[in-house]
Amino acid sequence: MFEALSSIPAETISGGIGAAMGAFITMKAQQHAMLMETLQGAIAVSKGDNNNQNDAAKRGSPWLRAVIGIIIIVVSFGGLLLAMYGGYETTVMEKTPERSALFGLIEWGGKLKPVSADGFVIPPYIPASVAAVVGFLFGAAAANVMAMIKRR
């Protein structure tokens, strides 16, 4: 089973987990928002005013998710650009090639060794991190669409 999982790219796993988390968190938030909306409607009916609903509508921000995503991506790549233009060396762990002899009885290599580089260096964790953020934002957007469909 672990051999099958190890063949899946880290970006796919990270993006899938991010999408699931984004959908779950957004669905829970929408569930809470729908409960609050129901309670606010009951209050408005019983008191005869809808000031609470208007205030709640003013607090909502549809651009918040996009702004958070942009900030995360800018900070992620901003650090890489700072290292590139600042002349800082970046150290990345690189895996040495695996070798074997005597039909696989003797194996060596496959260990991590530090490699220093200049310029625009993309560490191996960046694609997985970006995939997780994109997956989270996609999952959150998908949950919003599902909530809109349920309300109709």
Secondary structure, DSSP 8 states (H G I E B T S, - for coil): -HHHHHTS-HHHHHHHHHHHHHHHHHHHHHHHHHHHHHHHHHHHHHHT--HHHHHHHHH--TTHHHHHHHHHHHHHHHHHHHHHHTT--EEEEEE--EEEETTTTEEEE--EEEEEE-SS---THHHHHHHHHHHHHHHHHHHHHHHHHHH-
